[in-house]
């Protein structure tokens, strides 16, 4: 639905060769090293005290290399968050077609949090501190919001495809489902990052808090429907 149709003049796609695979791995390693350096330095020195040059130096690359991957230090420090959004969307695409959109999103989040082979980056020791800093630093908050919006727009396209909606600008369901489901996740992550109600920074506690947050949404939605039916 969202792909491009191949024309007669376009060469057929080919599997990546060994050299291309190595280049991709090297690019991924460089990107991860820059993201880790940005995260470390911002937590060590603060956002104002961290420069792009310092990030590049710690990652042992040039300033020009940094610019090939990121638009700024905030973008680099939050790259792990971007990766989580991509993984949630990949899991959402893989959910069975018959699932209700909200249930599909919730189960995609559950799969992301329970993945032992590729743990959610929010469980990295420093990510909790970074999420707290996001609320205090306007530039970090703005970058975080851009990443969220990008991920949620992709989620809405996936939901629209699942529902067979050709024009998701006229049908509000994809946007409403995604904003509600992603908003619940964001609220749970913010509570977890602040350590509210004794929630420790580990996989089990975060997963439990997220499940409770989605249960709260379901309860409130059911209550609202019941009240609306009574009023009619």
C-alpha positions in Angstrom: 0.0 0.0 0.0 2.8 2.4 0.9 5.5 1.0 -1.3 6.5 2.1 -4.8 5.7 0.2 -7.9 8.8 -1.0 -9.8 9.0 0.3 -13.4 10.4 -1.5 -16.4 13.6 0.6 -16.3 14.3 -0.2 -12.7 16.8 -3.1 -12.0 15.5 -5.9 -9.8 16.5 -5.8 -6.2 19.4 -8.0 -5.2 20.3 -9.5 -1.8 23.0 -7.5 -0.1 26.5 -9.0 -0.6 29.1 -9.7 2.1 30.8 -6.3 1.5 27.5 -4.4 1.8 26.6 -6.3 5.0 30.0 -5.3 6.5 29.4 -1.7 5.6 25.9 -1.8 7.2 27.3 -3.3 10.3 30.1 -0.7 10.4 27.5 2.1 9.9 25.4 0.7 12.7 28.3 0.4 15.0 29.4 4.0 14.3 25.8 5.3 14.9 25.6 3.3 18.2 29.0 4.6 19.3 27.9 8.2 18.7 24.6 7.7 20.4 26.3 6.2 23.5 28.9 9.0 23.6 26.2 11.6 23.4 24.2 10.0 26.2 27.2 9.6 28.4 28.5 13.1 27.9 25.1 14.8 28.4 24.6 12.9 31.7 28.2 13.7 32.8 28.4 17.4 31.7 24.8 18.5 31.1 23.3 19.4 27.8 24.9 22.9 27.7 28.3 21.5 28.6 28.3 19.0 25.8 29.4 19.8 22.3 29.1 17.8 19.1 32.9 17.9 18.8 33.2 16.3 22.2 30.8 13.5 21.2 32.6 12.8 18.0 36.0 12.7 19.8 34.7 10.3 22.4 33.3 8.0 19.7 36.6 8.3 17.8 35.1 9.7 14.6 35.2 13.1 12.8 32.8 16.0 13.2 31.8 15.3 9.6 31.0 11.7 10.4 28.7 12.8 13.2 26.7 15.0 10.8 26.1 12.1 8.5 24.1 10.4 11.2 22.6 13.1 13.4 21.3 16.7 13.2 22.5 17.5 16.7 23.5 16.3 20.2 19.9 16.0 21.3 19.1 13.8 18.3 22.1 11.6 19.0 21.4 11.1 22.7 17.8 10.0 22.0 18.6 7.6 19.2 17.9 4.7 21.4 14.4 6.0 21.9 14.0 6.2 18.1 15.1 2.6 17.8 12.5 1.5 20.3 9.8 3.2 18.3 10.9 1.4 15.2 10.8 -2.0 17.0 7.3 -1.4 18.4 6.1 -0.6 14.9 7.7 -3.7 13.5 5.9 -5.8 16.1 2.7 -3.9 15.4 3.0 -4.8 11.7 3.4 -8.5 12.7 0.3 -8.7 14.9 -2.6 -10.9 13.6 -4.9 -9.0 11.2 -8.0 -9.9 13.3 -6.9 -8.1 16.5 -8.5 -4.8 17.4 -6.0 -2.0 16.8 -5.7 -0.9 20.4 -5.1 -4.6 21.5 -2.5 -5.0 18.7 -0.6 -1.9 19.9 -0.7 -3.0 23.5 0.6 -6.5 22.6 3.3 -5.0 20.4 4.5 -3.0 23.4 4.4 -6.1 25.5 6.5 -7.9 23.0 9.0 -5.1 22.9 9.4 -5.1 26.7 9.6 -8.9 27.0 12.2 -9.4 24.2 15.2 -11.0 26.0 17.4 -11.1 22.9 17.1 -7.4 22.1 16.1 -5.7 25.3 14.2 -2.4 25.2 16.8 0.4 25.4 14.7 2.0 28.2 16.2 -0.6 30.4 19.7 0.6 29.9 21.0 2.0 33.3 21.4 5.6 32.0 18.1 5.8 30.1 16.1 6.4 33.2 18.2 9.4 34.1 18.0 10.7 30.5 14.2 10.5 30.6 14.1 12.6 33.7 16.4 15.1 32.0 14.1 15.3 29.0 11.4 16.9 31.2 13.9 19.5 32.4 15.7 20.5 29.2 13.5 22.2 26.5 15.8 21.2 23.6 15.9 17.6 24.7 12.1 17.6 25.2 11.6 19.0 21.7 13.8 16.4 20.2 12.0 13.7 22.2 8.6 14.9 20.9 9.8 14.9 17.3 10.9 11.3 17.7 7.5 10.4 19.3 5.6 12.1 16.5 7.5 10.3 13.8 7.0 6.9 15.4 3.3 7.6 16.0 2.7 8.7 12.5 4.1 5.4 11.3 1.9 3.6 13.8 -1.1 5.4 12.5 -0.2 4.3 8.9 0.1 0.7 10.1 -3.3 0.9 11.9 -4.9 2.5 8.8 -3.5 -0.4 6.6 -4.9 -3.0 9.1 -8.3 -1.3 9.0 -8.3 -1.0 5.2 -8.5 2.8 5.4 -7.4 4.5 2.2 -7.7 8.0 3.5 -6.5 8.2 7.1 -6.9 12.0 7.2 -10.7 11.6 7.0 -11.0 8.6 9.2 -10.0 9.5 12.7 -9.7 6.0 14.1 -5.9 5.4 13.4 -4.9 8.7 15.0 -7.1 8.3 18.0 -6.0 4.7 18.7 -2.3 5.5 18.3 -2.5 8.8 20.4 -4.3 6.9 23.2 -2.1 3.8 23.1 1.2 5.7 22.8 0.1 8.3 25.4 -0.5 5.5 27.9 3.0 4.2 27.2 4.6 7.6 27.6 2.8 8.2 30.9 4.0 4.9 32.2 7.5 5.6 31.2 7.5 9.0 32.8 6.2 7.5 36.1 8.8 4.8 35.9 11.6 7.3 35.2 10.7 9.3 38.2 10.6 6.3 40.4 7.0 6.9 41.4 5.3 4.4 43.7 8.6 2.5 44.3 8.9 1.2 40.7 12.5 0.2 40.2 14.3 0.4 36.9 14.1 -3.2 35.9 12.3 -5.1 33.2 9.6 -6.7 35.4 8.7 -3.5 37.2 8.5 -1.5 34.0 6.4 -4.2 32.2 4.0 -4.3 35.2 3.6 -0.6 35.3 2.9 -0.5 31.5 0.2 -3.2 31.9 -1.4 -1.4 34.8 -1.5 1.8 32.7 -3.2 0.0 29.8 -5.7 -1.6 32.2 -6.5 1.9 33.5 -7.2 3.1 30.0 -9.5 0.2 29.3 -11.4 0.8 32.6 -11.8 4.5 32.0 -13.0 3.8 28.4 -15.5 1.3 29.6 -16.8 3.6 32.3 -17.2 6.4 29.7 -19.1 4.2 27.4 -21.4 3.1 30.2 -22.1 6.7 31.3 -22.7 7.8 27.7 -25.3 4.9 27.2 -27.0 5.8 30.5 -27.3 9.5 29.4 -29.0 8.5 26.2 
